[in-house]
Amino acid sequence: MVSNVFVGYDTREDIAFQVCEFSIKRFNTNVNVTPLVQHELRQKKIYWREVDKLASTEFTFTRFLVPHLMNFKGWALFIDCDIVFLEDVNNLFSLADDRYAVMCVKHEFNPKPGLKMDGQVQTVYPRKNWSSVVLWNCSHPSNEKVTVDSVNNPNFDGAYFHRFTWLKDEEIGELPCDWNWLVGWYKKDDGIPRAIHYTEGGPWFKNYRNCEFNQDWKKCLQEMMEK
């Protein structure tokens, strides 16, 4: 059975997407990796929101189109592009539990206000980074509320979606932090890094060349270039 992974794509971080995709397929080629490219989704008439000046990435809202793109059937994974997998993504899919509408790492992530990555503002809000790795149960009845129209409705802001407001708390399953290991946040005693998330900036940015876990990303880049 082929696993479906949707990756948030940002034109400013194309190399991050390429390395992310490679990190997945180096362990398992039987995975469909689909970049969520905003201008392509606009051309297909399934995304038409006005550009949000507060959005730190081009996929702030497009990630919530995953159930629609899956025809509200089966399981799919959404991930930010600034992630590198250290093992087979199917080990993450094996944690899927039909009791839940979504599953994610329930971080208690409270970064200091300021700038991150390429000068983007670091916004702080409840359930921050929960939506950066989401195992979607696209068949779950509660996810029928996440339609193309709702994703494009300006009355539903980022907080509504990123906090999974359309769901009851008991419909949000929990994944171990191993699968969304926030660089600079989690420590060795917290678990085993299986998917490293360079949430505040990765080695493809000049100011983060030597960040924690930079060697894992650079090694993956090198392997990709040698293919």
C-alpha positions in Angstrom: 0.0 0.0 0.0 1.4 3.4 -1.0 1.6 6.0 1.7 0.7 9.6 0.8 2.8 12.5 2.2 2.0 16.1 1.5 4.8 18.6 2.1 4.3 22.4 2.6 6.2 24.1 -0.2 7.6 27.6 0.0 9.4 29.2 -3.0 12.0 30.6 -0.6 12.9 27.1 0.7 13.0 24.9 -2.4 16.2 23.2 -1.3 14.6 22.4 2.0 11.7 20.6 0.2 14.1 18.7 -2.0 16.1 17.4 0.9 12.9 16.6 2.9 11.6 14.6 -0.1 14.9 12.8 -0.5 15.1 12.0 3.2 11.7 10.2 2.9 12.4 8.3 -0.3 15.9 7.1 0.7 14.2 4.7 3.1 11.1 3.9 1.1 10.4 4.6 -2.6 6.8 3.4 -2.3 5.7 6.7 -1.0 3.8 9.5 -2.9 5.4 12.8 -1.9 3.3 15.8 -3.1 4.4 19.4 -2.6 1.6 21.8 -1.8 2.6 24.6 -4.2 0.4 27.6 -3.7 0.3 29.0 -7.2 -0.5 25.5 -8.6 -3.4 25.2 -6.1 -4.6 28.6 -7.2 -4.5 27.5 -10.9 -6.6 24.5 -10.0 -9.2 26.8 -8.3 -9.0 25.1 -5.0 -7.1 27.9 -3.2 -8.0 31.6 -3.5 -7.4 33.2 -0.1 -5.9 36.6 -0.2 -2.2 36.7 0.8 -1.9 36.8 4.6 0.8 39.2 5.6 1.1 37.5 9.0 1.6 34.1 7.4 5.3 33.0 7.9 5.1 30.5 5.0 3.2 30.0 1.7 1.5 26.9 3.1 0.0 28.4 6.2 -3.5 27.5 5.0 -2.9 25.1 2.1 -1.9 22.3 4.5 -5.6 22.0 5.5 -6.6 21.0 1.9 -5.1 17.5 2.5 -8.5 15.8 3.3 -10.0 17.3 0.1 -6.9 16.2 -1.9 -7.4 12.7 -0.6 -11.1 12.8 -1.5 -11.8 12.4 2.3 -10.5 8.8 2.2 -7.7 7.0 4.0 -4.8 8.3 6.0 -2.3 10.9 4.8 0.6 12.8 6.4 1.3 16.5 6.2 4.7 17.9 7.1 6.5 21.2 6.9 9.3 21.3 4.3 12.0 22.0 7.0 12.0 18.4 8.2 14.4 15.6 7.6 13.4 11.9 8.3 16.0 9.6 9.9 13.9 6.5 9.3 11.1 5.0 7.3 8.0 7.3 7.3 5.8 4.2 7.3 6.9 3.7 11.0 5.0 6.9 11.6 2.0 5.7 9.6 1.9 2.5 11.7 0.8 4.7 14.6 -2.4 5.7 12.9 -5.4 5.1 15.1 -8.9 5.3 13.6 -10.3 6.7 16.8 -8.8 10.1 16.0 -9.5 12.7 13.3 -5.9 13.9 13.4 -2.7 12.9 15.3 0.1 15.2 16.1 2.9 15.9 18.6 1.2 18.0 21.3 4.1 20.4 21.9 4.3 22.9 24.7 6.4 25.1 22.5 6.8 28.7 23.6 9.5 30.4 21.7 10.7 33.9 22.5 9.1 36.6 20.4 11.3 38.0 17.7 12.5 36.9 14.2 13.1 33.4 12.8 14.4 31.9 9.6 14.8 34.6 6.9 13.6 37.4 9.0 10.0 36.1 9.5 8.3 37.2 12.7 8.1 34.5 15.4 4.4 34.4 16.4 3.4 32.8 19.7 0.0 31.1 20.1 -1.6 28.1 21.8 -0.9 24.7 20.2 2.0 26.2 18.2 3.7 23.7 15.9 0.9 21.1 16.4 0.0 21.5 12.7 3.5 21.2 11.4 3.3 17.3 11.3 -0.2 16.0 11.1 -1.3 12.4 10.5 -4.7 13.0 8.9 -7.6 10.5 9.2 -9.2 11.8 6.0 -12.2 9.5 6.4 -13.1 10.8 9.8 -16.6 12.4 9.8 -15.4 15.5 11.7 -12.9 16.3 8.9 -15.8 16.8 6.5 -15.9 20.3 7.9 -12.5 21.0 6.4 -13.7 21.8 2.9 -12.2 23.9 0.1 -14.7 26.6 1.0 -13.9 26.6 4.7 -10.1 26.7 4.0 -10.7 29.8 1.8 -13.2 31.5 4.1 -11.6 34.7 5.5 -13.9 34.3 8.5 -11.8 31.3 9.6 -8.4 32.6 10.5 -5.1 30.8 11.1 -5.9 30.2 14.8 -9.1 28.4 13.9 -7.2 25.9 11.7 -3.9 25.6 13.5 -5.5 24.8 16.8 -7.8 22.2 15.2 -10.8 24.2 16.5 -13.3 22.2 14.4 -12.4 19.1 16.4 -13.2 18.0 20.0 -10.1 17.6 22.1 -10.6 13.8 22.3 -10.5 13.6 18.5 -6.9 14.8 18.5 -4.5 11.9 19.0 -1.0 12.3 20.3 2.2 11.3 18.6 5.6 11.0 20.4 7.9 14.0 20.0 10.3 11.7 18.1 8.2 12.5 15.0 8.4 16.2 15.2 11.7 16.8 17.0 11.9 20.6 17.3 15.6 21.6 17.0 16.8 23.5 20.0 13.7 22.6 22.0 13.8 18.9 22.8 16.6 17.2 24.7 18.2 13.8 24.6 16.0 12.5 27.5 12.8 13.5 25.7 12.9 10.6 23.1 14.7 9.5 19.9 14.8 12.0 17.0 13.1 10.3 14.0 12.0 13.4 12.1 14.1 16.5 12.8 12.2 19.8 12.4 14.3 22.9 11.9 11.4 25.1 13.0 13.3 28.3 13.7 15.7 28.0 10.7 17.8 25.3 9.1 21.3 24.9 7.6 20.1 26.3 4.2 19.9 29.7 5.9 23.2 31.5 6.4 22.5 32.3 10.1 21.7 28.7 10.8 24.6 26.9 9.1 25.8 25.4 12.4 22.5 24.8 14.2 21.9 21.7 16.2 21.5 18.6 13.9 23.0 20.6 11.0 25.1 17.5 10.1 22.0 15.4 9.6 20.6 17.8 7.0 24.0 18.4 5.3 24.6 14.6 5.0 21.2 14.2 3.4 21.9 17.0 1.0 25.2 15.4 0.1 23.6 12.0 -0.5 21.0 13.7 -2.7 23.6 15.5 -4.8 25.6 12.3 -5.3 22.6 10.4 -6.7 
